[in-house]
Amino acid sequence: MRLPFRNYLSTPLTIFIEPVCDQYDVPAGGEAVVTLEDGHPHSIDVHPDNWVSIWNEGPEFATVELFDEHQFSFLGKNKD
């Protein structure tokens, strides 16, 4: 399962992956894609202080890809 998170704020957004407490900071205007193993329970808690907690109860570790504003702003544009 791929979960995209876009940070539309002017400050970084912190993502915590539990229960191992990995921490990732999504830059202002950036994006993160969190990949979790399908078929296992998970939950997402969004907090008003610019952080998200994702509980991954699958046996595999979650992966997180971070993109700054420049990288994801070009996705989906047609090439001439």
N, C-alpha and C positions, 0 to 999 in steps of 0.2 A: 504494500500500500504506500503510495506517494502522497505526502501532505505538503502542499505549497503554502508558505507564509510570506506575504509581502509586507514590508515595513513602510507605511506611508507617513510615518512620523518624522520629525526633524531630529530625533535622538535615537540611539541604538535600541534595538529590541533584543532581549536576552531570552534564549531558549534553553531550558534545562531538560535533559533526557534522564528520567529516573528508571530504575532504582540506582543506577551507577553514578548519577549526578554529573554527567558530562554537561559542559556549559558552552554555548555558542552565542556570539554576538552578531546580530544582523545589522549592518550599517544603515544609517538613515537613508531611505529611498532604495534599500536593497531587498533581496529575496533569499529565502532559505527553502530547500526542499528536503524534508525529512522522510526517509524510507524505512518502513517497519515491515516485519514479516507478516504476510497474510495469514488469517485463520487463528490469530491469538488475540486475547483481550488487550485493550489499551484505552487510555483516557487522556483528554486534553483539558487543562485548566488555564484559562486566560485571566491574567491579573491586571488591574488598572495601572500598575506601576511599571508598565513596559516590559513585562516578562510573561513567558508561557512555560508551563510545566507539562511534559508529555510522559505518561507512565507507559512503559513498554514491558509487557509481561510475557513476551515471546522468548524463546531460547537464544535467538540470534540478536546481536547488537544492532541498534538502529544506526543508519548512516545519515549524515547531514552534509549537504552541499550548500555553500554560501556563494551568492552572486552580489556584486556591487551594482549600483544604478546603471553604470555603463554597459555591463554584460547583459542584464536581462531586458533592458530597454530596446535592444535590437532584435530580440526573438520575435519571430512572426512577420518581420518586414520582408517584402519581396525584393529579390535581387534584380537589378536591371540588366 
